[in-house]
Amino acid sequence: MSMAGGLTVAGDLRTALGGLNASIVDIARLSVSTAETVQSSEIPVKDSQRALRGVIKVATLMLDAREEAIKTLDCMLVIKGKSDQTETDFGCTPGMPATEMPMMTGAPQAFT
């Protein structure tokens, strides 16, 4: 793995996780506004149920996507640990304590 490649991947992972986090915040706001609208209106119950279920489904999918992104980050850290950049800190794990880093045989935990 080259230094440039590692830095690019780290930056892209930060951007992707930041985007997912922002989307989760947005969908949480949408959930609240939808629920408040349903509560204060006379939308037919079947229609309001479909709307609420749809918003919650999107929220669930966003959380699932974030979980997959974290698994991908773990995979990339393992790959990095097996490369010639093992001890290089690319800074791609904001908010992830060292205790949550994936274990790598023979590689130092130099990712925080």
Summary of the structure (lengths in Angstrom):
residues: 112
radius of gyration: 19.5
end to end distance: 18.7
largest distance: 63.0
contacts: 275
relative contact order: 0.16
helix: 69%
strand: 0%
